[in-house]
Amino acid sequence: MPEMDYSGLYGKLKQNKLTQKEVAARLGISANSLYLKLSGQSPFRTCEIVQMCQILHIDGDEIGKYFFSPKG
């Protein structure tokens, strides 16, 4: 499976003025777990993707852009 590019999520964090720690707390996971997911070392669960879309105001038609774009 190719590595995913989560750089857009970092931009959405900044745009929404949220830290990784704040988003992790809203997801009910540790900040370290979110870091591992954003760095591609651990996969996002479907429920986490749904929650992050709500937290970061990502429209359903943009999910692929933020969660399923391969690096490269």
N, C-alpha and C positions, 0 to 999 in steps of 0.2 A: 504494500500500500504506500503511495507517495506521501511525502511530508506535506502537511497543510500550511498555508501561509495565513497566520492569524494577525498580521500587522494591521489590518483594518479594524480588528477588535480593540487594539491599543488606541487607535485614533478615536473610536467611539467612547472609550473610557475617558479620554481627555475632553472630548466634545461634551460629554455629560458631567464633567468635573467630578469623576469618581475614581477612587483608588482601587487597586486590585484587592486590597484588604476589605474595603467596603462591599465590593461585588461578591467576594467570597463569602462574607457574612450573610448577605442576602440569599446566596445559593445554598447556605448551610454546609459549606465546606471550609477547610482551612485555606489560608492565604497561600501556603505551600502547594496544596493540591491544585489551586487555580493556576499558580505559576507553572506547574508541571504540564497542565493542559495547554496553556498558552504557548509553551515552548515546544509542544508537540511530543512530549515524553509520556503523556498519558491521554487517552481519548476522552472526549466530551461524551457524556451520556445524553440521550435524547431529551430527557427532562431538564437537564442543565442548559441545553441549547434553547429550549423554549423559554426558560426563565431568563436567560441572558438577553434574548430578544425583547422581552418585556422590560427588563431593567435598562437596556441600552437603546430602546426605541428603534429596533430593527424590524422593518416590515417583512412579512412572510416571503415576499418575492425576492428579498435580498439575502436570505439565509445562505444560499450557495456562495455568494460573494464573500461572506464573513467566515463561514465554517468549512467550506468544501473547495476552496481554491488551492490547487497544488502550488508549492514553492517552485520557483524556477523561471 
